[in-house]
Amino acid sequence: MWTGGLVTTGPRLGSAILAAMVTAARHADDWNASDYAANSRGQEAWGRALIAQLRVQPSDTILDIGCGDGRLTALLATAAPDGRVVGIDLSPDMIRLARERFGNQPNLMFETGDAATLPFDGGFTKVFSNATLHWVPDHAAVLDGIGRALEPGGRCLLQMAGAGNALEVMRALEACGDDVRWPELLAEPSPWAFLDDFTYRRLIDASGLRALDVRLFPRDMHHESRDAFRGWLRTTWHPYLKRVDETLRDALLDSIIERYLERWPAGPDGSITLVMVRLQVEAEKPTGRSCQP
């Protein structure tokens, strides 16, 4: 059985995307921004490494799609003191926290927004996104919006979960599906679109952007303890937790962790390692061409 995200080919793709769009919209308000900020060290570390590849210039205007609590967006603004940085996120609670923490930077602003319906018409030299776009079902719409937002010659650098991501965690969760305590656990589609590099190249070509680098690669995520692993599950796998009664969510977390550790035990120091898969995309908007759909 295929697991982990939307199926990316076949005649049922349209209905799968529609179902996942409904699911994604339903969970826009489910994020606990403070809890995420405390349990997303792995995502932050990957984002810092990605920023180094963006080659930010002092006068760049940058759009950060899925800015979350704003930590990485603030780093972008610091690297572009003569430019402007806009962070958008679908979660109002994330935007609230980002404004509270970083709203005093004069070249930085945060707005609630949907990656699939970007409202910008030019104005950005770079578009950045880290650990976000696998939450968006319609990547053709995302790329169309990026193409409109970029100035000619502008570049986007995107990293997201890719095909096969967190497969062993997903298997542990699916193994919990037979438990009579939470029969609804697997009743809805996955909230994620874990795409492969071949599919993404086709999407880029169709958008009018020019692909510079599109690749899948494995990357380990390390949690220093069982509690850290639990915190990451609680904050990023919340669509599944929301499907069960609130009084049973702690028990579900315990069950997922136990089933995962049965196959992948913690290290001697208590640390837990997850095998993740990232999809990294770099593309540019050709000069003299429109990326309007």
Secondary structure, DSSP 8 states (H G I E B T S, - for coil): ---SS---SSTTHHHHHHHHHHHHHHTTT---HHHHHHT-HHHHHHHHHHHHHH---TT-EEEEET-TTSHHHHHHHHH-TTSEEEEEES-HHHHHHHHHHHTT-TTEEEEE--GGG----S-EEEEEEES-GGG-S-HHHHHHHHHHHEEEEEEEEEEEEBTTTTHHHHHHHHHGGG-TT-TTTTSS--S---B-HHHHHHHHHHHT-EEEEEEEEEEEEEESSHHHHHHHHHHHSHHHHTTS-GGGHHHHHHHHHHHHHHHS---TTS-EEEEEEEEEEEEE--TT-----
